[in-house]
């Protein structure tokens, strides 16, 4: 596994822990839908299905992880959410779908900074 993939996996693990600690139930990680792409984390919070994009960056990287969801990426996440719903019988009863972003910033020293933004797309 190369360093970039290892960094991403580490960030996804931190994100899954943060989501679980916030009361979300992780349903899947790295779920793929053909050529459309991959959902980093699929979770459920009450009656809401939550599709989470995880972005991990080292401190000083080109862009902050919370700035990483472009309109194009947001549209892909919506398509992926629709694919998940199609393959898993629709949204939870009485609930909807939310797209979240979890940004993980790894400073040169000290603990990682994990930020969870709800409803970004």
MIKOLMAR-654523 format. One record per residue (C-alpha): x, z, y. Coordinates in pm, whole numbers, always signed. Example, Ala and Ser with C-alpha at 12.3 -4.5 7.8 and 13.67 -1.06 7.14 Angstrom:
BEGIN
<site x="+1230" z="+780" y="-450"/>
<site x="+1367" z="+714" y="-106"/>
// end
This chain:
BEGIN
<site x="+0" z="+0" y="+0"/>
<site x="+145" z="-94" y="+336"/>
<site x="+173" z="+147" y="+629"/>
<site x="-124" z="+1" y="+821"/>
<site x="-358" z="+35" y="+523"/>
<site x="-233" z="+387" y="+454"/>
<site x="-297" z="+478" y="+818"/>
<site x="-652" z="+340" y="+791"/>
<site x="-723" z="+526" y="+468"/>
<site x="-596" z="+849" y="+621"/>
<site x="-821" z="+801" y="+924"/>
<site x="-1121" z="+728" y="+702"/>
<site x="-1057" z="+1048" y="+506"/>
<site x="-1045" z="+1250" y="+829"/>
<site x="-1362" z="+1076" y="+950"/>
<site x="-1548" z="+1149" y="+625"/>
<site x="-1453" z="+1516" y="+653"/>
<site x="-1572" z="+1529" y="+1016"/>
<site x="-1904" z="+1364" y="+930"/>
<site x="-1961" z="+1598" y="+637"/>
<site x="-1881" z="+1900" y="+855"/>
<site x="-2138" z="+1770" y="+1107"/>
<site x="-2408" z="+1772" y="+839"/>
<site x="-2404" z="+1408" y="+730"/>
<site x="-2412" z="+1318" y="+362"/>
<site x="-2161" z="+1041" y="+279"/>
<site x="-2325" z="+782" y="+52"/>
<site x="-2045" z="+525" y="+26"/>
<site x="-1701" z="+441" y="+155"/>
<site x="-1555" z="+94" y="+199"/>
<site x="-1880" z="-74" y="+97"/>
<site x="-1852" z="-454" y="+93"/>
<site x="-2119" z="-715" y="+145"/>
<site x="-1978" z="-1049" y="+36"/>
<site x="-1818" z="-1242" y="+320"/>
<site x="-1996" z="-1042" y="+590"/>
<site x="-1740" z="-763" y="+570"/>
<site x="-1709" z="-396" y="+495"/>
<site x="-1870" z="-75" y="+614"/>
<site x="-1610" z="+200" y="+636"/>
<site x="-1858" z="+484" y="+575"/>
<site x="-2229" z="+481" y="+497"/>
<site x="-2392" z="+818" y="+545"/>
<site x="-2730" z="+979" y="+585"/>
<site x="-2835" z="+1234" y="+843"/>
<site x="-3186" z="+1356" y="+772"/>
<site x="-3406" z="+1046" y="+777"/>
<site x="-3143" z="+828" y="+942"/>
<site x="-2904" z="+591" y="+769"/>
<site x="-2571" z="+599" y="+954"/>
<site x="-2324" z="+311" y="+939"/>
<site x="-1983" z="+431" y="+1060"/>
<site x="-1695" z="+222" y="+1180"/>
<site x="-1366" z="+412" y="+1169"/>
<site x="-1076" z="+317" y="+1394"/>
<site x="-742" z="+492" y="+1360"/>
<site x="-458" z="+452" y="+1606"/>
<site x="-123" z="+612" y="+1667"/>
<site x="-73" z="+763" y="+2010"/>
<site x="+59" z="+499" y="+2248"/>
<site x="-99" z="+211" y="+2055"/>
<site x="-231" z="-90" y="+2244"/>
<site x="-592" z="+28" y="+2261"/>
<site x="-767" z="+362" y="+2221"/>
<site x="-973" z="+373" y="+1899"/>
<site x="-1297" z="+437" y="+2089"/>
<site x="-1258" z="+103" y="+2271"/>
<site x="-1234" z="-96" y="+1949"/>
<site x="-1596" z="-206" y="+1894"/>
<site x="-1648" z="-537" y="+2071"/>
<site x="-1993" z="-702" y="+2096"/>
<site x="-1888" z="-931" y="+1809"/>
<site x="-1791" z="-633" y="+1590"/>
<site x="-2117" z="-457" y="+1681"/>
<site x="-2314" z="-762" y="+1566"/>
<site x="-2123" z="-769" y="+1237"/>
<site x="-2201" z="-398" y="+1185"/>
<site x="-2572" z="-469" y="+1243"/>
<site x="-2558" z="-750" y="+983"/>
<site x="-2380" z="-519" y="+739"/>
<site x="-2642" z="-248" y="+795"/>
<site x="-2916" z="-504" y="+718"/>
<site x="-2730" z="-606" y="+401"/>
<site x="-2706" z="-240" y="+291"/>
<site x="-3077" z="-189" y="+352"/>
<site x="-3162" z="-507" y="+161"/>
<site x="-2957" z="-399" y="-140"/>
<site x="-3069" z="-36" y="-135"/>
<site x="-3444" z="-61" y="-80"/>
<site x="-3475" z="-33" y="+297"/>
<site x="-3428" z="+254" y="+540"/>
<site x="-3499" z="+615" y="+446"/>
<site x="-3869" z="+704" y="+463"/>
<site x="-3965" z="+771" y="+823"/>
<site x="-3615" z="+700" y="+945"/>
<site x="-3407" z="+434" y="+1102"/>
<site x="-3053" z="+310" y="+1121"/>
<site x="-2779" z="+420" y="+1357"/>
<site x="-2431" z="+275" y="+1405"/>
<site x="-2161" z="+527" y="+1488"/>
<site x="-1792" z="+504" y="+1567"/>
<site x="-1535" z="+758" y="+1457"/>
<site x="-1207" z="+730" y="+1642"/>
<site x="-896" z="+895" y="+1503"/>
<site x="-596" z="+929" y="+1733"/>
<site x="-271" z="+1041" y="+1575"/>
<site x="-39" z="+1194" y="+1835"/>
<site x="+336" z="+1196" y="+1791"/>
<site x="+309" z="+1573" y="+1745"/>
<site x="+22" z="+1801" y="+1663"/>
<site x="-310" z="+1760" y="+1490"/>
<site x="-510" z="+1436" y="+1483"/>
<site x="-788" z="+1402" y="+1740"/>
<site x="-1114" z="+1291" y="+1579"/>
<site x="-1400" z="+1174" y="+1804"/>
<site x="-1749" z="+1089" y="+1676"/>
<site x="-1964" z="+869" y="+1899"/>
<site x="-2326" z="+825" y="+1787"/>
<site x="-2534" z="+513" y="+1839"/>
<site x="-2263" z="+284" y="+1973"/>
<site x="-2428" z="-44" y="+1874"/>
// end
